Amino acid sequence: MERLQPYLFVEINQKIAERKAKGEEVISFAIGDPDIPTPPHIIDRLCQAAHDPANHRYPESAGLPELCRAIAEWYQRRFNVSLDPETEVLPLIGSKEGIGHIAFCLIDPGDTALVPDPAYPVYSVSTMLAGGKPYYMSLKEENDFLPNLNNIRSYVLEKTKLLWINYPNNPTGAVAELDFFNRVVEFAQKYDIAVCHDGPYSEVAFDGYQPVSLMQADGAREAGVEFHSLSKSYNMTGWRIGMVVGNAKMVDSLRRLKSNLDSGIPLAIQYAAIEALTGPQDCISEHNAIYQRRRDLVIEVLNNIGLEVRAPKASLYVWAKVPEGHNSVSFTADLLEQVGVAVTPGVGYGRSGEGYVRLSLTIPDAALVKGLSRLSGWRNHHRLTIKK
Ligand SMILES: Cc1ncc(COP(=O)(O)O)c(C=O)c1O
């Protein structure tokens, strides 16, 4: 517990709350939590299921067979991948829960997990909680934010049990193509390492781009699993539902671990998830059009104030280089103090995130416009303070 820091966003939310308590209005680009509501047909199904007393009792921790089938069918339709719903699919209480717990299935004390840097913090924290050591793979802009697997020394690989990857990527917004996933599988098989791909942003993509799944790579279901979620695809972060698919042995060990720890996902939420996966999918392109418009506005303003940014093809994030003379924490503090705008400092995602900040596109349009107008004024504000 002494080594465990508070979760990154707990601290950021605290800072925002402190300023709000002083009566200041803060516009937050900090958290990746969709502002658009869950589509009504999904909520209708949830309410209907909540009224049925059969759904008021303990669920099975393995998830409803109908939900496992709906997940397998979704993978078939979306990625042309066939999964066995009984052995290769497991619903989760949000993907964070499974990402946290799988370390206990794969890591013994002293083992190593390869973890991207920067990254969603749970990969390294769960490794440490299981007694393992994260080995950080730096994601560099010149390498399109893909890890260079050839750089990892053999003495590290000897102790490595698990490789984490995540595309479309949080926080960089980078994407990976099938040839990368094929190389990952080949590498993992050569060194006998389990792959965990975290792909909750595969449905949030722009300009007609369609992200791929690790499961499409040759040999993927022998090499590892993919975590996915309904959180970002269907704006369901608050309902807590996700899934893991792929290698039957890994899925089975997580199922066994979870059956000893939790009592499953509330049944009404499982029925809502079935509706989300099997019902009309128009909401996905509608939401993406909104995020794409916001992405373009954010990039225009950031460029205007002199920040270097690549337009992400997918994910909910814009990863921007901080201006000269700043690091990610000083720039974040500057924005909050001078113009009341909250962003996330890149270093919060790992050492290689230094020099960047992350802006999330999950901010309602009216606040976005206000936030962008404040950001546009940052340069002037900054010059005035420097002159002083
Ligand atoms: C990369 C990544 N993985 C997993 C999650 C967790 O998603 P959930 O637990 O809502 O499924 C998030 C949430 O922001 C994320 O950014």
The ligand as a Tripos MOL2 file, in Angstrom:
@<TRIPOS>MOLECULE
LIG
   16    16     1     0     0
SMALL
NO_CHARGES

@<TRIPOS>ATOM
      1 C1         -6.9930    2.1550  -22.1980 C.3       1 LIG1
      2 C2         -8.1370    1.9180  -21.2910 C.ar      1 LIG1
      3 N1         -8.4180    0.6660  -20.9220 N.ar      1 LIG1
      4 C3         -9.4450    0.3890  -20.1140 C.ar      1 LIG1
      5 C4        -10.2560    1.3920  -19.6320 C.ar      1 LIG1
      6 C5        -11.3710    1.0150  -18.6720 C.3       1 LIG1
      7 O1        -12.6000    1.0350  -19.2370 O.3       1 LIG1
      8 P1        -13.8530    0.3650  -18.5230 P.3       1 LIG1
      9 O2        -13.3980   -0.1900  -17.2100 O.co2     1 LIG1
     10 O3        -14.8450    1.4410  -18.3610 O.co2     1 LIG1
     11 O4        -14.2920   -0.7320  -19.4390 O.co2     1 LIG1
     12 C6        -10.0120    2.7110  -19.9740 C.ar      1 LIG1
     13 C7        -10.8440    3.7910  -19.4340 C.2       1 LIG1
     14 O5        -10.6410    4.9440  -19.5940 O.2       1 LIG1
     15 C8         -8.9210    2.9850  -20.8390 C.ar      1 LIG1
     16 O6         -8.6170    4.2230  -21.2060 O.3       1 LIG1
@<TRIPOS>BOND
     1     1     2 1
     2     2     3 ar
     3     2    15 ar
     4     3     4 ar
     5     4     5 ar
     6     5     6 1
     7     5    12 ar
     8     6     7 1
     9     7     8 1
    10     8     9 2
    11     8    10 1
    12     8    11 1
    13    12    13 1
    14    12    15 ar
    15    13    14 2
    16    15    16 1
@<TRIPOS>SUBSTRUCTURE
     1 LIG1         1 GROUP 0 **** ****
